[in-house]
Amino acid sequence: MEKTGVPDMRVTIAGVELQSPVIAASGTFGYGIEFDEILSLQKIGAFITKGLSLEPMEGNQAPRLIETSAGMMNAIGLQNVGVETFVEKKLPEIRKLRGAVCFANVFGFTIEDCVAVVEKLNEAEGIAIYELNASCPNTRHGGMVFGTDPGLLEELTQRVKAVSRRPLMVKLSPNVTSIGGMALAAERGGADAVSLVNTFVSMAIDIETRKPRIKNVTAGLSGPAIKPIAVRMVWEAARAVKIPVVGMGGVLRAEDAVEFLLAGATAVQVGTASYADPRAVEKIATGLRKWCEAHGVGKVSELTGGLSS
Ligand SMILES: Cc1cc2nc3c(=O)[nH]c(=O)nc-3n(C[C@H](O)[C@H](O)[C@H](O)COP(=O)(O)O)c2cc1C
């Protein structure tokens, strides 16, 4: 195909314009501030903070992160500084990062927790979008994960959306039978966008000691191992809803991002890749621009849902 000059890399999610569809995923990019010296935060679409809870959390005991042949398993246990410290200590630093876009990832063990975290964040400047992590166990419902019950997910979304002063993107768990049904439940609850996938429940055993390799026994699998499943899930979710879908799961290169866009994603997130190369998100954003240029794609947004049969 002919080259068409500099491609337009802008995408819009829930009314928020990003200069690139490549976003740093929650839990793999700290609070963004840590990466300011490593890469150009202005060259990526946005970064998403580590999940924020009402109270600070220490997370699980080690070992809580191991490498697999094609990915990573983690049971960090949602360690974070808590919403109050985030607003008081981290956000002022984030606001100094001129031209960078921050999304805040939110979770709670009850609907009321999630509502309280969002209410606290509402008071502060410097956040573009809330990403609500629905993969967290709900203590009021016997530990059932919010994101595995469509009724509960719709209620959670509705209650958080009712107080939210910013666009709400609901992050879906892939550990479900019908991802389309869950995306639809979030849309019905008033979500402005959905993001998927979070990690897959997994397990590894040390055959010499016969003990689980992760102290928590089960852990979330991420990285290249999950990419084909994630692409299928993004495709199913995008066919089920009208709101934008943000895809992720094993994006390592620009070509992986293109695959997610063709499956129906408006933007992509990059997680595990940042562990192997802390500059990965910027490299993928630049690589995607070059890919569009080389393939005569004038606007990156034209790739969304461009799968041919
Ligand atoms: C170490 C680690 C910590 C994570 N923490 C969070 C988190 O706090 N909140 C969240 O919504 N997702 C979290 N995730 C999930 C990622 O954001 C992403 O959904 C998942 O890893 C799949 O993308 P990837 O294959 O590019 O890593 C975490 C992932 C990893 C590897």
The ligand as an ORCA input file, in Angstrom:
! r2SCAN-3c Opt
* xyz 0 1
  C       1.910     -7.668     38.556
  C       0.549     -7.304     38.048
  C      -0.295     -6.512     38.830
  C      -1.564     -6.162     38.373
  N      -2.378     -5.352     39.133
  C      -3.594     -4.955     38.653
  C      -4.421     -4.050     39.398
  O      -4.066     -3.553     40.468
  N      -5.642     -3.730     38.884
  C      -6.079     -4.225     37.678
  O      -7.184     -3.895     37.251
  N      -5.293     -5.050     36.941
  C      -4.085     -5.427     37.399
  N      -3.285     -6.268     36.649
  C      -3.781     -6.783     35.337
  C      -3.204     -5.997     34.161
  O      -3.583     -4.638     34.210
  C      -3.692     -6.626     32.816
  O      -5.104     -6.637     32.806
  C      -3.203     -8.057     32.622
  O      -1.903     -8.233     33.124
  C      -3.228     -8.498     31.127
  O      -2.387     -7.701     30.316
  P      -0.838     -8.098     29.967
  O      -0.864     -9.503     29.446
  O      -0.403     -7.073     28.971
  O      -0.084     -8.014     31.248
  C      -2.006     -6.629     37.095
  C      -1.149     -7.423     36.316
  C       0.113     -7.768     36.765
  C       1.012     -8.609     35.885
*
